């Protein structure tokens, strides 16, 4: 019995099964398709939108690198939701894994999308304009007329009027399918700078991302509060001199630009409504060779007018008040401290804070007794006092009539326990445990005192102003500015310049009724971008090419 093969078993059959792709081939296909999807312009736009959306929590929520205290307060006020938000790194948005992932994917997408376009644009610049279509009448804009000049003369005039356009002149011999035997065609195109501007915009965006990343890797930023009374100030010897410090991934805080800064005074200008107009602080500093010679230089800091030193900048960010208290102990010894208090009301600068004062050494026989006699002060400070009964408020941010409303405690303030405490409030656990006992609640103006039962006297001496300085170093800051300006220039060019194509077909034809031969000029125009206004522009161009309007249009000079 003879075995017969079905149609599907024949090698040349259209119904033959498709051979299965190998595992390696499938992996390569997945990688190739993923790369094509990632490097598409649509994906880049989606990632750019996601990056902007991901930055929203960083603007709405307190960030740990800017104000760790605010973050702690936010989490404490939301015991259930706060820890989960912290696990999702919503308080460290710009350093989070998900923000970094979007950032890196956007960078890869832009590079993979832009480089092929750059290659294509370079090829287009070397390619001759396309030859004229066989039927110019099918184009959106078309014009045909006859003139008495020869085809060569008309072609010369058209070429002279299209200065600034990329031109190619072809004869019937050069054309693949000439519409007429003796025709001369001129292909002209302009607006290549539009695509160049588009590419410059995207390349500058990539450069901006790189510059920001370099700044984050090699830069650092530290903030410190300094009382503006000409005190010792700070020297950038280590991160420990700052109240908060953020270093790049390659920085450990030991390679900072060496400098010393002292704050002599601070002045704030206010309107009658209490709105701040300008902050000004006179400082003196040392940097470079001045550190060895001991020379101090004077400088004035203002908002957005930092001190610039060897790539580092010192900004004046904010200010507030630091009340001064003197505690006179029963044996006559005194302790005077000035500590910054936190402005709770940005309009009137009503501030809250706390102060912990340790007794003089040797005053008590042992550590236990010394801890029982520590003094703590907590309350409010008003630069311009306004009393509602015994309740203190502030009516103006300037220090016109200062006063404090304080609670005075005695006992263990927790100074030497080793546990961190808030600078602006006392530890409530110590109060609840009875280790810190309230002695008095008073309102004081400068020079007034309160005397405790054991004879300890607490005097309010007044207040000093403090400034919040930020020392930052970003080696790529100039490149960020250059990239941003280049982005704007590229975007402007891509929006203003228009892509246009024009073809002119010039050929001889017999005159009417057997008259002398004339030259037919056929013009066709195509707008590659921005159709609006192209009709009027084409009409003006037609008049000029035919000799009716020798003045070139301003928009047609764009390249």
N, C-alpha and C positions, 0 to 999 in steps of 0.2 A: 504494500500500500504506500503510495507516494504522499509525503508530508508537504502541505502547501503553507506558504507564509501569508499572513494577513497584511493589509496595507500599512498597519502601524509598525510592522516589523521591518519594512523596507527602509534602508538608510536615507533614501531621497524622498520619503513620504512626508507630506506636510503635517501628518498626524503623529509623527515620531515624538516620543517624550523628550522634554528638555532635560539635558544632563544636569544633575545636581551640582551646585557650586561647592568647592572645597571650603573647609573651615577657615583657612587662611584667606581665601577670596572673600568670604562673607565678612570677616573681620575688617579687611581692607575696605570693603564697600561701606560698612558702617562708619568707619573712621572718615572716609572720603565724604559721605553724605553729611556727617556731623560737622565736618570742617566747612563744607559749602554752606550749611545752614548758619553756622556761627559767624562766618565772614560775609554774610549778606548785609546790605544796608538796612533792611527791615529789622534784622536782629540788633544791629548797632543802635538804631533809634529806640527800640524797646529797652535795651540795656541802659541807654542814656536816660530814658524816662524812669526806669527803676532806680537808677542812682540818685536822681532828684527826689524820688519818693522816699528812698531810704534815708536821705538826709533830714527829712521832716522831724523824726523823733529827736535827732540831735539838736534841733532848734527849739523844740517844745519842752523837752525833759532836761533836768539838770545833768550835767556831764561831770564825771568823776575827775577828769583832768583839769577842769576849770574850778569846781567848787565841791570838794568831797563832803564838806559839812552839809550842803544842801541835799546831796544825794542821800546821806544818812538820815536826814530829817524826812525826806520823801518816802524812803523805805519804812521808817519807823511809823509814819502816819498811815501806811497801808500794809499791815502785817501779813496779809494773804497774797495780795497782788504784787507787792514790792519785790519780794524775793524771786518770784518767777520772772519779773521784768529784769532783775539783775542777772539771772541765769541766761536770759536771751541777749545780754549785753546791750540793753537799751540805754544804760547810763555810760557806756563806752562805745557809742555808735561808730565813730570814725576809726576806731581800732578793732571793731568786731570782726568775726570771721565772715559773717554774711555780707557786710559792707565791703570787705576786702575782696571777697569772691566776685561781687558785681563789678568792682573796680578793675580787677584783673581780666575778667571776661570782656568788659568793654574795651580795654586796651588791646587785647588780642583781636577782637572783632574789628576794631578800627584799622589796625595794622594790616590784617588780612584782606580788608575791603579796599583800603586806599592804595596799597602797593600795586595790585593789578591795574587799577585805574590810572595810576601814574605811568605805567608801561604803555597802556593803550593810548593815553594822551600824547606821549612822546612819539609813538608810531603815527598818530594822526597828524602831528606837526610836520612829519616828513612825507606824508602822503599827499598827492595832488588832489585838488578838489574834483569831485565826481563829475563825469561828463554829463552833458545836457540830456534830459529825457527826450525820447523821440517825439512825443506830442506835448509841447509846452502848454497847450490850451487846457490840459487837464489839471494844471496846478491851481492852487487857490487864487493866485493873482497872475494875470496874464495881460500882455499888451502887444499889439502888432500894428506897425505902420510902415510906410514906404518913404524913402528919401532919395534925393537926386545924387548923392555922393556914391563913390565906388565902395564895395565891401571892405577894401583895405583901409580906406579913410575912416569909415564908420567904426571899424574895429579899433583903429588907433585912438579915436576920440573916446570910445567906451573904456578902453584900458586907462587912458589918462584921467578920466573922471572917477575911476574906481581905485584911486590911490589909497593905500591903507588896507585894501582887501587882498586876500590871497587869490591869485589869478592863475588860470591855465588856459591857453589858447590852443584850440585844436582845429585842424582842417578836415575836410571830408575823408582824406586818406588816413588820418589818425583815428577817426571815430570808428567804432565797431559797426554800428548800423546807422549811417548818415541818412538824414531825412531828405537831403538834397545833394546833388552831385558837386556843386561848387560852394558849399556852405563853409562859413567860419563860425565856430562856436567858442564862446568865452564862458568859463565857469569861474564864479567868484564866491568867496565865502569869508565871513568875518565873525568875530565874537569868540575866538579861541581862548581869549583871556578869561572868559566866563568860567570855563571848566578849570583853567589854571587857578582862578580865585577860589573855586569850590575845593580844589585839592589843597590849596594853601590853608584854607579854613580847617579842613580835617587834619592835615598834618600838624597844624598849630595846636589843635585840640589834643593830639597825641603828645606833642611836646609839653603841653601844659600838664597833662597827667604825669608825664615822666618827671617834670620839674617838681611837682607837688610830692611825688613819691621820694625823690632825692632829698627834698627838704625834711620830710618825715624821718628818713633814715639817718641823715647826718646832722640834723638840727637839734636844738633843745630850747626849752622855755621854762622860765622860773618866775614866780611872783613872790613879792615880799612887801610887808607893811613896815614903813619907817615913820617914826614920829618926826614931824617937821620942826625940829628945834635946834638944828645944827649938831646933833649927836653924832656918835661914831659911824652910823651908816652901815654899809656892807662892803665886803670884798668878795669877788667870785672865786673863792678858793675851793669850794666844794658845794654839792647840792644841799648840804645841811644848813647853809645860811639862808635858804629860801623857805617860805612857808609852804609852798607847793612847787614841785619840780617835775617836768616831763622831759625825758630824753629820748632821742631817736634810737632805733634798734642797734645802731653801731656806736652809740655814745654811752659812756658810763659815768659822765659827769666830771671827769678829771681833765678834759681837754677844753675847758671853757676859755673864752677870750678873757685874759686877766684885766680886771678893772676894779676900782674902788669908787663908791658913790656916797656922798653925804648930802642930806636935804637940809637946806638952811631955813626955808620958810615955804608957806603955801598960801595962795590967795584965790578965793572964788568970787566971781562977779555974778550977782543975782538981779533979776527983775523984781519989781514990787510984788509980783504974784508969787515969788519964790523960785521961779524957774531959773536954772543955772545958765549963764551965758558963756562963761569961759573959766577954765581952771589954769592957774599959772603957778609953777613951783621953781624957785631958784635953788640950784644945786651946785656942787663942785665935785670934780671927778679927777681921777688919775688913770692913765692908761699908757701902755707902751713904755717908752723911756722915762716918762714921768714917775713911774713906780720906783725906779732906781734913784732918781734925783730927788724925789719927795715933792715934786711940783704939783700944785693943785690948780685946776683950771675951772673958771666959772661958766655956767651954762644955764639957760632958762628952758624948762620943759613946759609945753602946752599940749592940749589934746590934739592928737594927730601930727604933732611936731616932736618926734623923738630925738634922743641923742644917738648918733650913729658912730660906732667905734669899731674899726677893723672887722666889719661884717656882722657885728652885734648891734642891737638896738635897745635902748632903754625908753619904755613908754610910760607916760603918766596915765594910769587907768582909772583911778578913783580916789576918794578921800573920805574922811570921817573924823570923829573926835575921840581923843584919848583922855579921860578924866584922870586927875592926879589926886591921890589921897595920902595923907600922913597919919600914921598910927603911932600914938605916944603910949608906951606901955607903963604900968604902974611904977617901975623903977626909974622912969624918966627917959629911957632910951627910945629912939624914934626909928621908924621905917617909912620911907616915902617911895611910892611906886606910881608909874604912869603906864596904863595899859589901854590899848585900843578897844572900843566898844563897837558893836555891830549896828549900823544904821538900819532900823526896821522900817522907817518911813522915808522913802526917797524924796518926798516933797518937803517935809519939815525937819528931817534928820533927827527925829526922836530915836534914840539909840538905847540898846540894852547890852548889858555885859556883867562881868563878874571879876573879882579880884581876890587873890589868896595871898596872905601875908604871914610869913613865918617869924616867930619871936627871935630876938637877938641871941646869938650863941652864948651859952653859959648862964643864961637868965634862970633856967630851970634845971633841977639836979639830974634829970634823966630824960630819955627820949619819950617815955610815956607821958610825963608831965608836960613836956614841950608840945606834944601833939594835942593835948587837951586844951592848950591855950593859943592855938593858931586862930587868926582872925580872917573871916571871909566876908566879902561885901558883894551884894547882888542887887541890881535895880535898873533904873532908867536914867538917862541923861537927856536934857532938853537944852539945845543951844539958845533958844529964846523961850523962856518959860511961860507957860500959860496954865494957871491953876484953876481947877473946877472943884472947889472945896479943898480937899486935901489931895486930890488926884492931879498928877503932873502930866502935862502935855506940852507940845511945842507948836508955836505959831509961825516960825520962820527958820529957814535953814542956817542963816548966819548966826555967829555967836555974839548976840547982842545982850542977852540977859540969861546966862547959864544957870542951871540948877539941877539937882539930882534928887531922886526919890529912891532910897536904898533900904534894904534889910541887912542888918549887921548880925553875923553869926560868930560863934566861938566854939572851938572844938577841933576835931580832926578834919582838915580840909582835903586829905588824900594826896598831899603834895609828893610824899615819898613812898607811895604804895607801888609805883611802877605801872599802874593802870592808866591808859589814856583818858583824859577828861576834856570836855568842851571848854574852849577859851572864853565862851560867852555865857556860860551858865554853870551853876554848882551841881554836884552829883546829888540827885534826889535820894538815892539809896542811903547815903551818909546821913541825910536829914531824917529820913524815915526810921533809921536804926537808932536815932538819938545820939549819934557820934558828933553831930554838928547841930548846935542848938541856937535858935534865933534869940538875940539879945535885945534888939530894938528895931523900930521902923521909923525913919525920919525923912523929912525933906530939908535939903541943905542948899544954901547958896555959897559962892566962894568966900572962904574965911570962916564959915560957921562950922561948929563941932557938935558931936554927940558923945556923951560920957557914959560908959557902961558901969555896971554895978561894982566891978572890981577896980574901978578907977581908970581903965583904958579909955583913951580919948581918940576918936576918929574925926579927922578934919578934912573937909573938902577944899582943896587948894585952887580949884579951877580946872581948866582943860587945855590940852594942846591939840593941834590938828595933825592928823597923820595922812600919808599918801600911800597909795598902792602902786608900786612900780613893777613893771614886767620887763624882764631881761630876756630877749629872744635872739636866737641865731639861726638863720636859714640861708645856707650857701646857695640855694637856687632861687632866691627871691627875685633877682633881676631877670632870670629866665622866665619866671612866671609872668612878670610884667610884659616882657618882650613877646611871649607866646600869646598873651591876651590881646595885645595891640595888633599882632599879626592876624589873629583870628578875626578881629573886627574889620581889618583892612580886606582880608579875603572874602568875608561875608558881604561887605559893601560892594566889592567888584562883582561878585556873583549875582548880586541883586540888580545892579545898574546895567551891566553889559548884556547885550542881546545877541543871540545867534541868528544869523541871516544867511540865506543862500540865494544867489541870483544867477540866471543863465541868459545869455544873449546869443541868438542864432541869426546870423547875417548871411544872406544869399541873394544873388541877382535874379530878377524875374522880368519877363516881357511887360512892357507898358500896355495900358488899355488901347484897344483898337489898333494893335500893331505898332504902337508908338515906341520911342526909344526905351531901352532897358533901364529899369530902376532897381534900387536895392531895398529888399524887405528886411526889416529889423523886427525880430520876435523876441520879447522879453518875458521871462517867467520868474516868479519869486516865491520863496518858501521860508516861513518863519520856523526855525528850529525850536525856539522858545518864545514866550510872551507874544501871543497872537494879537493882543490888544494894541491898536494903533499901527499895526503893520500895513493896513490898507493905505492910509494916508502917507506913510513913509515910503511905500512902494510907488505911489503916484508921484511924489516929489522926486524920487530917484529916477523914475522914467522920464520926467521932464528934463532932468539934468543930462541924462545920457543921450537924449535925442537933441540936445542943444537948445532947449527952450528955457532952462534955468541953470546957468553955469555955477551958481553958488551951492556948495555942498551943504547938506543938512547936518546940524550939530550931532544928532544921534548917530548918523551914518559913519562918523569918524571913529566910532568905538571899534576896537579890535579884539 
